[in-house]
Structures are given as C-alpha cells and as structure tokens.
C-alpha cells in the first residue's frame, strides 16, 4: 500500500463525529440541506425525471429513497438518481467545482439502507468532501489566470481537469458509513480510482449546446462510490498503490500536474470541506 493511500485510509477510519470541529458539523448540515433542496426541485425537470424513472426501472431491494420521489430502490440506484437530481438545476454548492452531487448521494443512500445515525451520516459526508477536495487540490484547477508576463490575467484552461478525484470522496463517504477497516477503505479507494468517470471539464467547455452529461454526470460517480465500498467490504481487492509510481492515478487519468504534498498538509487540523460557496442563482455564482 502506498504511503498516501495508507495515510488517507487511516485518517478516515480513525476520525469520528466527536473529532469534527463545530463549524465542520454546521457546514456539513448546510450542504446536506442545500443538496436535498436542489434534488427535490430537479424532480420537475426533464433530466431529473429521466434519471429518477431510470433508477426506479432498475429497482432492486427497497433500501434507499430517490429524493422527492415515492418508493425506494437499491442503494446503488438511489445514489445514481440523487447525484443527477442534485446537479440538474446547476444550483448545488461549489468547492471550485461541483463536489456535493458526486459525493453526498453515496453515503446518504447507504446510511438509509443500514439505518445509520445522523451523526454517522454527517461525519461520512464531511470526510468524503474533505478527501475529494484535497485530492482535487493536487491537480491543476479547471481554469486559472496567468500570473505573470505579457498575458497576465488571461484565463488558461487545463487540458484535463474536473471531477475525476470526486470518486475517491464518494468511496470514502460510503466506506465510512459501512465502518470499513483501514485496509478495506484503501481497497475501496483503489476500486473507485479505476472505475470513476474521467475528468471531462475541458471538453465540456468547448461543447455547445450543453448536454445533460455536462462536466461529467455525477450520478455515475456516486454509484461508483457505493459499489466500491460494498465490494471492498466483501473482500474485493482494489489497487492500494493507486497514487504511487510513474504511472499512478494522476498519470493514467491524464492530469498534467500532481502535487501530492498538498493532499495531507495539515490533514485533520485545517478542514478543506469548509471552502464551500452557495449559489444565489442557478447556473451561476
């Protein structure tokens, strides 16, 4: 197991609700409420209706709720539908990019499926967002202004950027709900890293008109989070060296840069999941 995976898996499995600062608990509750509201509003939209109907058609054991829709489906299918619903209006909270719809549906669906407590859900969501945000910071931002030279201020779009690292957060949040051991948490992360959708933000910026897939459909990532955690719990092995070596995660997913030192800097003392902004209007800041 590489050092980064081990450190993240140990941190997640050893952190409990009472370890969370008050402001982290407060903000996590806000993000949950905001996301639920976004999802319910999206049940009136075409994309939301399609995804909810699709999840209901797939069905499965009645474990988890599709937000704003009667009845229950499997935790995997609920995570898919809720990820799409939270993002449909483009009203969901931002961490530079749209992390909540990619991450929250996975622990939310499993929490309902196993009757976890509210505290369990809060710590799972907080840790999922924290890990995803930290891994995201290790890669280039989707767009950034040039800081010096004659083109100072010009916005540069990274060739590969977006929500690829969100899959790790979804797996972490789901794995925390299931109370995975450090070894199985590492395996869940390794599975998610191989199976989460790619970072397509740059392609999306050049695509007109905007499709329902947008900058990468979050339902698929949320679904991967649930599957990764469940498979790891059953003993399925993932690549626990996923961040290591010349051909580690950042390389095989096409990122141009990888600064893994920022992932663990002040881990547990500075909470990146607090770096959130809420939209006043849909489709804009």
N, C-alpha and C positions, 0 to 999 in steps of 0.2 A: 504494500500500500504506500503510495507516495505521501510525502510529509503534509502537503496542503490538504489532501482528502482526509487524512487522519486528523489533522487539527480541526477541520470544519466538522467532521463527524463527532469528535469528542465534545466540541463546544455545544453542538445542537443537542446531543443526548444528555448532557450534564446540566443544561440550563432549564430551570423550572419557572413556573409562574412567579414565585416569590423573588426570583432573581431579576425580574424585569423592572426597570425604573418606572415610576408612576406615569411619567409623560409618554413612555412607550405603550403602556397599557391603555392610556387615554386615546392616543392616536390610532392604535390598532382598532379600538372600538369604533372610532370615527370612520376608518377605512372600511370596516365591515358594513356599517350602516350605509355609507355612501354607495358601496358596491351593490348592496341589496336593492337600494332605491333605483340605481341605474338599470339593474336587471329587470325589475318589475315594469319600469317604463318601456323597456325594449320589447315586452311581450306584444305590443301593439304594432311593431314594425315588421316588415317582410322578412328580413334576415332573422330576427328573433323568433318569429313564428315558424320558419322553416327548421331552424335548429331544435326548437322545442318539440316540434312534431317528429323530427328525425329521431331524437332521443327516446320519445315515447314509443315510436315504432320498433326501435331496438329492444326496449323494455328491460328485461332482466329481473332479478329479485327486487321486490319493492323496498329498497333501502333508503333512498335519498330523494329529496324534493328538487324539482325544477322550479326555480324561484318564480312565483307569480302564476304557476300552472298547477291545476289539481292533480292529485295522484303522485305516485313515486315510481322511480326506475332504479336500476343498479347505480352504485356509486360512480362507476366509470362513465356511464351515460349522463348522469346528472352533472358531473364535473364538466363534461364536454358542453352540454347545453348552457350551463351557467357561465362558463367562460365566454361563450359567444354572446349571451344576453348582456353581461356586464359591459361589454365593449361596443355593442351595436350602436348606441347613441353617440359614441365618442365623447361621453360625459364623465368617464371614470378618472380617478385620481392619477397623478403623474409622479414618477421618480425619474425625471428626464424623459423616460418613455413609459408606456402603459404596463406596469408590472402587475397591479392587482388582479385583472381578469385572467392572467396567465397562472397565477399562484393561488389566490384565495379559494377558487372552486374545489381544488383537490382536498385540502384539509377540511373544508366545510362539508363536502359530501361524505367523507369518511367519518367525521365527527358525528353526523346524524346516524350513519349506518351502525356504529358501535355504541351509540348513546354516550358519547364523551361529554365531559362537563364544559361549561362556558369558559372556565379558566384554561382547560386543555386547548380549546379552540383558539383562544387569544394568544397563548404562547406559541402555538404551532404557526399561526398566521404571521406573527411578529418575526419568528425565526426564518420562515420561508422568504419573507420580504427582505430581511437583513442579508441573508446569504446571497440571494439573487442580485441585490443591489451592489454588494461588494464585488461579486464576480463580474458584474456589468462594468464596474469602475476599472477593472483590469484591462478592458478592451477599449478601442477608440470610440468616442461619442459619435452618434449618427451624423451630427453636423457641428462644426466648430469654426469660429473666426480665426483667420491668420493673425498672429500676434505681432509680427514684426515685418519690416521690408515694404516694398512699394505696393504690395497687395494687402497690406494690413487692413483688417476689417472684413475682407472678402470671406464669405462662408464656404467652407470646404466640406464636401460630403465624403465620408469614408466609403470605400468600395464595398466593404462588408460591415454591417452594423445592425443593431436592432435588439430583438428579444430572445436570442438564442440561449443566453445564460439563464433565462427565466425557468427553463426546465429543471434546473437544479433546485431552484426555490420551491417549485411545485412538489418535487420528490421529497425535499426536506420537510416541508409542511405536512405532507401526507404521512411521511415516516415518523414524524414526531407524534402525530395523533395515534399511530399504531404502537408507539413506545418501542421502536426498534433499538437494538443494541448498537454500539458504535460500528461494529463490523457490518451489520446488516444495513445501517444507514449509509455507510460508504458504498456498499453494493447498490443501494437504491440510487445514489448519485451517479454511479458508473453506468447503470442501465439508462437513466434519464439522459446522460450526456451522449449516448449513442443513438437515442431514439427521438429526442425532441426535434421539432421542426427547425429548419435553418434560419439564419438571420437574413431577412429579405427586405429590410427597411429601405436600402438604397434603390433596389429595383422598384419598390412601391412609389418612391418619389418621382420616378420617371414614367409612371403608368397613368394614363388618362383615358377614360374616366376611372375613378376609384372603384375597385371591385369590392365585393363582400369580404374577400380574403385580406384586404387592406395590407397592413405591415406585418402580416403573419397571423392567421386565425388563432386566438388564444385557447379556444376550446380543445384543440388538439394537444397543446402543451399541458393544459390542466389534466386531460385524460392520461397523458404520459406520466404525470406525477402520481396519480392513483395507481396505475399499473406497475410502475417502478417500485413503489413502496410495498404493494401486495406481493409482487414476485420476490422481492428481497426477503420479506418475512417468511416466505415458503422455502427459501434456500437457494433461489436462483442467483447465480454469481454475475456481477457486473464488473466492469473494468475499474478496479480501485486505484489504478495508476493513471487515471484519465488525464490528469494535468501534467504528467511527467514526460520528459524526453523530448526529442526533436520533433516528434510527430504527435504531441499531446493535443488536447482539446482545441486550443486556440489555432493550432496549425491546420488540423483536418477540417475545421469549420471555416477556414479562410480569413480569419482576422489578420490584419497587418501588424498588430502590436499585441503584446501581452505583458502586463506589469503585475505579476502575482503578489508582489510585496504589499500592494495596497489592499489586497483581499483580507489579510489578517492584521493589518496595522490597527492597534487599539481595539481589537476584537473583544467585545464584552464590556468595554468602557465607553466607547463612542458608538452610538447607535445610528446607522445609516438609514434605517427604516423610518426615521423621523424627517428625512429630507423629502417631504411629500408636498405637492401642491394640488389644490382642488379647483376644478374649472367653474367659472361663473356662468359660462355658456357652453353648449355642446360644440364640438368641432373646433375649439379654440381655447387659448389660455384665459 
